[in-house]
Amino acid sequence: MAARAAVAPMAPCWAGMVSFSVPLELGFDGAFVLGSPLSWVARNASKPGRDGRESWVMHGFPDWSGQHLELEEEDAATQLLDAFRAAVWELDSMPIQLDAHRWRFALPQTPLPEPCLFDADLRLAACGDWCGGPRVEGAFLSGCAAAGRLLALRWAPG
């Protein structure tokens, strides 16, 4: 299973969070960003169960994140904010909070085609977004597939 998992390389991602004291009137709550260091931005308050504070999640494009992997957190956060400003046409609001986090192994570059890895003899399953598809949806479906394979053992003859 380890050898099979090793053929699903992971790309890094710098992620940033920026908060503002007033709502931004941008006309959208999330967007893929093209031609930018950013790949995705999302208004955090638009997600269910969030506190309503005006904050945005910013994901760096994998190539940009890889090229800037060793930046200090403050420098990465500033560069992500600059890219956000450029993407939303000269944002003039000043942030009240700005943070960044480096994920060295964030996005599967080439997910495995199978939804999970499974060894019936060891009664072991491995799952994640690197199996069957990237992002949280792929991880969820992979986890469901792994659970299904393990539960099937319970009712297997012998």
N, C-alpha and C positions, 0 to 999 in steps of 0.2 A: 504494500500500500504506500509506503514511503517513497519508493521509486516512482510510482505512478503520480503521486502528489507533486513530486519534484519537477514534473514537466509543465506545471501551471505557475509560471513566474508571476510575481506581484510587482506592481509599479507603486512608487511613493505618491503621497498627496500632502501638500501643505493645506491645512484648513484654518480659516480665520473666523472670528466672530467680532462683529462691530455693533455697538449699541448707540442709539441717539436719544436725545431728550424729547424730540418731537417726531411724529410719524412722517415718513417720506412718502410723498405723493408720486409714486413711480408708475402706477397703472398696472402693476403685475406683482405677484407674490413669489414667483420663482422663474428662473430663466437659465437655459443653456447659453453660454457666452462663446462666441466665435471670434477668432483672431485676437486673443487676449491671453494673458497669463492665467485667467480664470476659466474654469470649465462649467461651473454651476454656481448660482447664487439663489438663496431662498430666504424669504421673510419668516423668521422663527415664530412670530406671533400668529401666523396664519395656520400653524399646525394645531391640531386638537390638544386641549389641555395646557396650553402655554399661557404665560402670565400677562401678555398684552404689551410688554415693553417693546419698543421698536428696536429690534435687533435682527441682523442678517448674518447668515452662514455663507461663507465664501470658500469654495473648493478650488484649489489651484489645478491647472491642467497638468496631467501626468508628466509631460516632457519638461514643462517649466519647473515643476516640483523636483524632478530628478536633477535638473541643472542647478538648482538652488537648495539642494538638500541640506547643506551644512550651514545655512544662514542662521544667525541668532534669531530667536523667536520674535523679538521686537522688530528686526529688520524684515522678516518675512511678513509679519502683520502689516507693516507700513506699505510694503510693495503690493500686498493683496488689496489693501484699502485704496491705493492709487489706481489699481486696475479696476476696482469697483467704481470709483469716481469716473474713470474714463468710459466705462461701459454704460453708465446711467447719465451720460451727458453732463459732465461738470457738476457733480453733486456739491452743494455749498454748505450743507449742515456739518457741524463739527461733531465728531464722535465723543461720547462720554466714557466709552470703554472700548478697548481694542486688544484682542488676544489672538494668538496663533498656536497651533499644535501640529507637529510633524508626525505623520504616519509613514513609517518606512515601508510597510507592507500593507498597502491600502486597497489596491484595485487589481483584480486578476487581469493580466494582459491577454491570456488565451485560456479561458476557462475550459476545464475538461468537459467532454460532451455528456458523460454520465452524471446523473443527479447526485450520486454519493459513491463513496468507495465502501466495499463491504467484504468482510471475511467471515463466512458462516462458522468455520472451525474455531476461530478465536472469539466468535460472538462480538465482533468489533465493527463499528461503522465510523467513517470519517466524512464530515460534511462541511460545507461553507460556500461562500460566494465564488470560490475557485472551482466549484463543481456545478455545472449546469447553468451558470449565468451570474454576472456581476450584480452588485448593489444588494440592498437589503432583501429585495424580492427573491433573488437567486439564493441567498442564504436561507431564507425561510423555506423555500421549496426544497432545497437540499436537506434541511433538517427534517422536514416531513418525510422525505424519501428514506432517510436513514432510520427514522423512527418506525416507518412501515416495515422495513427489512428486519429490524430487530424484533418487532412485535410478531412478525410472521414466524420467527423461530419458536416462540412460545407455544404455538399451536401445531408446529411441525411434528410429524410422527417420529417416534424414537426418542 
